Every structure is written in structure tokens, then in C-alpha cells.
Amino acid sequence: MAMKRAGVSAIRALCSSPNLTRRVHSTAGSKKIVGVFYKANEYAELNPNFVGTVERGLGIRDWLESQGHQYVVTDDKEGSDCELEKHLSDLHVLITTPFHPAYVTAERIKKAKNLQLLLTAGIGSDHIDLKAAAEAGLTVAEVTGSNVVSVAEDELMRILILVRNFLPGYHQVINGDWNVAGIAHRAYDLEGKTVGTVGAGRIGRLLLQRLKPFNCNLLYHDRIKIDPELEVQTGAKFEEDLDVMLPKCDIIVLNTPLTEKTRGMLDKERISKLKKGVLIVNNARGALVDTQAVADACTSGHIGGYSGDVWFPQPAPKDHPWRYMPNQAMTPHISGTTIDAQLRYAAGTKDMLDRYFKGEEFPLQNYIVKEGVLAPQYR
Amino acid sequence: MAMKRAGVSAIRALCSSPNLTRRVHSTAGSKKIVGVFYKANEYAELNPNFVGTVERGLGIRDWLESQGHQYVVTDDKEGSDCELEKHLSDLHVLITTPFHPAYVTAERIKKAKNLQLLLTAGIGSDHIDLKAAAEAGLTVAEVTGSNVVSVAEDELMRILILVRNFLPGYHQVINGDWNVAGIAHRAYDLEGKTVGTVGAGRIGRLLLQRLKPFNCNLLYHDRIKIDPELEVQTGAKFEEDLDVMLPKCDIIVLNTPLTEKTRGMLDKERISKLKKGVLIVNNARGALVDTQAVADACTSGHIGGYSGDVWFPQPAPKDHPWRYMPNQAMTPHISGTTIDAQLRYAAGTKDMLDRYFKGEEFPLQNYIVKEGVLAPQYR
């Protein structure tokens, strides 16, 4: 944590960057906390648990203000005149989410001279320049686990939507048509198909467990093997070489964080080696794949269907090719922000703020950058 | 089977109808077989396994004709001038499907004086007047089990589509919008919700198995309890009284055959007692529910979402209210006619024809009406 300055330099010695900016952090006193969330607008009053919004601000305003802290919330995060920019110079803590990401660039980190702590309400902090955050000696933390079930459920939904060719049927209904053949000629059972997950972290493992009763051939690729007990329980087979696994799959699910190593991993060349008609689900990050290569392969039919809720950038512009490519089942970034997930990541964010004020450690698995040192998977 | 005439009268004595028409059946000689399927049209050539169509006719034409039988296939099944009507007077076997149902009325059965056998390529024979078929001493059989996995998978997809509020997100994408709040305010995790299945036959049990890893509270109502081992495996709790179970459910799935007892079971009164915002999945039969009561409750919001692939009648007319009601995720009748299912029910239909020609029994579970006697669940 930021307050443990004594140990920081020793830890930093392990870090790749030689030019760390030493910031003087203190957890004592009144803090200015800024939260960037999506706006609920007319939906604000429809659900008392809709806490992950500008209107509700994670439900922590009274708690923060009663302790003398200042709390600003906004959805205005783009450009040099936005509300977020106005507060950069004096904020101590910035709370962001992956669903309406405030891109925390090196430049913004430089401006935010009092910044100590970047909290992601949710999972996935790639909207933050982690290298710059590490060099500035900051701490970046997520509410690890808060929405892994939410995302895994959503992935299984998307697999089924693609395998069973749901959307053409739905379109027939709303257009007044009825043509079973137009759906059935490319509708399949999930049973018996080969499903591979790229990444078997928390979300990937939950997906494998949920896939188990569907009697698929389950494969996974990761840096390390999953727990042997879980391997037996799910029947999933470890594939050490990604490029050996991918061409075996009828369905590929991306479950890996976006890092400099994984950016653009599913590019034109890799796609060309996949099975014709392969189905791809990506709720991880849009930039894991080459946007245009995916759109082209959906148009040619080499990719038989693509579904996910992640794009780059977000919000996706009106002319993003994935909005218009055939056989897509896309949504805005939604899978991790169910009402159930919001309640969990609001509680997790509050817990970390509380620990921060008290000078206590966070749960270890929450750290992405701990006092200037990147977590191993991001190095 | 029709060929075992010696035992028929004894069995018929057990049957409720006193006025059985005794037809003289013989399995020997050349037979005229008529199949009613949906047309593939421009999709026929897109998939070599697209066998459940007029164009492919279950892939049994060569086999039938090589044995001297006549095989007519059509999709023209409505009205007195349709192709089906032309063949009623001299057909011996009629093959139909639930996806493009030829309604086999008492009047049609009366016209079909040579008819011996009604085969349903798929599951669900309620498009046949079973009482009239029994009174005529006919045999009605399905390919039991051929698409139960297909339907159960589809049900889980629909549960997730409703719980997670998928379609509003998809609509935003294709309309060039991005409004996470418009989706998230009513998107939930499936985890922790109470899911009740009305009927725990083959499909209901497969659904419960697939729901197990989602950590829901699982309930089921049926005439009899499921196997104790499966009850332990799935954690599903038996509910003897339907009207006690239904108001407990966040999600209700219908998995019961359409009979005179179940027709219209989910009517206005029962709907009024459900939880506000309840989600309903019905891949069983459209006539299990009151069409207008469902549409009204979706409009009022009492039903939070309704998804299924069954309608009455089928094809659904252009002005069917379910096409236009809010929060629907409907498709044409598709869940049991995936390519995998088609291959299975084509094989099962061929197997029963083969047994019929040889004078052999069908697998016992396939019989809906056996030589004039209704299976117990249809009485």
C-alpha cells in the first residue's frame, strides 16, 4: 500500500523501471475521491440496487462524507475539458470501471500529482497505463472475483446463442416471418463440440464448470495447469501450445487479460488457421483481437459467429465494423455489471477504501500494481 | 404394433373408447408413405446434413424405394386442396414433425382409410388428435429422446437471455447506440435465483443437470418424483403442488406435454399469483399458456420476460401478439430441429419404419398410441 513507504524502494529495485517518481503518500486526513461511472438517467429510479452508476456512486457518498472526505462522481471522461480532467490536479483516489472506462494515460497520471490509488470497480484495469502507474509509484487494485460468475454465465449464454443460431430466429419473429429452414440449416447442439478457452483463470474455470454437463470436449490453454482436482471434475484438457489448440476448436472463448503480450493475439494469420465456421466468444477485451480481421472473417464465413461485450474503444463508435458484420451477437460492455455484480463490486470498493483510510493491506489478489510494482501476469 | 392383431382387442378392452373402428392392417407388401416437413429452399445445399426437410426427406428415399415402397414428401399441409389431402385416401404411413406440424384431425383420420401408422419425426404428437387415432386403432409413435438434449440446451440459453437482459444490448449495437444503464438496470446473474420446472421428464431432467453448476435454487413439479440419485445430484426439490411452487420462482420453465389436462395451465389467474418480474421459458407447447394473458402480463411488466419457440398455431400468424409484446425472446419452432437432432430423428424414424416393415415392436418408450391404446400420460 501507498502508506508503507519504507519497503517501497526495496520492492522497486525488483521492478524494471529505473526512473520511479517518488510520491509522498499519506493515508491520513481528508481525501478527494473521484468516481467515473456510467449514467443511469431515466433508469436510475427503476431499481434500488442500481448502485454502479453516477446517480448512486456505489452507494458510498454518505459514508465517505461522514468521514470528512470529498466525493465527486461523473461520467464525463473524454477530452481535455471533461469533468475528470478538472479534478486530476488534486484528487487522491480515482475509481473507474471497465464498463465506461476512463482511460488513465501516462499524461493524466503526470497531471494527477496527489494521486495515490486507482481502484477499478470490477475486473480488468487495462484502461489504465499500468507501466506509467507503476513508474509513478501508485497502487492499482481491482475487486477481484466480484463479477467472475457474472461474466462466466454470460459467456455460456453467448456460446449457446451462436451454436444454436438464435438471432436469425428472433429476427424472423419481429419481422413477421416464419422460416425454420433459415435457422435450422446452421443450428447445432453444443453437446459433442470442442470448446477451448484461452485462459483458465477465475472466469475460465467457472466457465469450464458450467460447460461440464453439456458433454463437450473441453480444452484450455494457460501459462500453468489448473488444479488437478478441477481438471478431473471438468474433464478439461490442458493445451500447452495455443496454436495447437486453436485449430481443434469448434468454439473459442477468450478469457485472458489484455497485456502487451496478448494484444492482438487473434490476428488475421491465426484466424486463417481456425476451423471454417468457428464460433468465437470474447468477453475479455476487444483489443485481444484484430478488429478488422474479425469483421472480414465474419463476412467471408470463416468465422461462423462472433459474440462478446468488449470493444475498443468503449463506447464503440457508431461506425465500428462489429456493429454491422454478419453473424454477430454483440452487446455493449455489460456482462460484469449485472445488478448482483454491482452490489459485489460496490462492497469490494468500499472495503478497499476503508482499508486505505486505515493504512491496511488489501486482499492480495486485488493488486494489479502494488506501490509501483506490477503484478506478475502484467509484466 | 399394427401387425399383432390377435392381441389388439384384448388391449382395446382396457381403453376408454367403446367404439373402436377395427381396421385391417398388414405390414406386408408395398406401402405408401407420406412425409410432411418444412422446406429448405435456398438453404438446402448449404449443409449436407440438413435432412429434416422436404428436399432431403430424412434421407430415406433410396432406402424406401429400393424396397418397393412409395414415398411422397411435401410441406403443403393446410386446407382441403393441399398436397397432404390428396394422399390421405391411400397412404399407409404418415410422418410428421412438430416444427411444421400437419394437424391430423379426426376428419383426416376418417378419410385415411388405409392409414396404420403415424410417426412423429421428433418429440410431441399433440398436432395429432390422439383420441381419434386411438379410436381408429392406429399406432402413433415418436422418436423419443431424439432431441431432448437439443431442447434442454435451448431452454438454458433462453433462461440466460432473459435473466441477463441480452436483447436490449444487442438492439443497441445494431442501432448504433451505447447505453449500459439501459441494459444493466434489469440484468441479473442466474446464480442464486429460484428456477422451477413444470415437468421433470427427459427434457426437464437434462435441464436440471445443466443448471446444477449455476448454483440456483432448483425446484420441480411432476406427477412423480425423479430418481433419488438425480435429486441428490442436481439438488432439485420436489414440489407436489404446482400452485405452491409457481409463486416461489424467479424463473419458470415449462417441460410438460400438451394434454387436455395441461392445456391453458398458465392462465390469467395463475399468472397473477406469480412473482412480479417472473421470467418464463416455454419450449414445450404454446397452448400450455393463455396467449393473450401472457402478452398482457408482459406489457404490464408482471412477467419480466418470456422466451420460447412454441406457438399456437404454427406457423404463427403475422399478427400473433407474442411477436410484438415487450421483453419477448421468441423464435419459430426450432429448438428440437438442430442439425444434430435431425440426424437423430431421421435415424429413429428409419428404424421404426424398418421394424414396421418387418412386423417388429418399436422401442416401448416411443409409443404414444399403441394399436389403439393411449400411453398413460395422455389418458
Interface residues (C-beta under 8 A of the other chain):
Chain A: Y38 K39 A40 N41 Y43 A44 L46 N47 F50 G52 T53 F99 H100 V149 S150 E153 D154 L156 M157 L160 I161 R164 N165 F166 L167 G169 Y170 Q172 V173 I174 G176 W178 N179 V180 A181 G182 I183 A184 H185 R186 A187 Y188 D189 L190 E191 G192 Q209 R210 K212 P213 F214 D309 Q314 P315 A316 K318 W322 R323 Y324 Q328 A329 M330 T331 P332 H333 I334 S335 T337 T338 I339 D340 A341 Q342
Chain B: Y38 K39 A40 N41 Y43 A44 L46 N47 F50 G52 T53 F99 H100 V149 S150 E153 D154 L156 M157 L160 I161 R164 N165 F166 L167 G169 Y170 Q172 V173 I174 G176 W178 N179 V180 A181 G182 I183 A184 H185 R186 A187 Y188 D189 L190 E191 G192 Q209 R210 K212 P213 F214 D309 Q314 P315 A316 K318 W322 R323 Y324 Q328 A329 M330 T331 P332 H333 I334 S335 T337 T338 I339 D340 A341 Q342
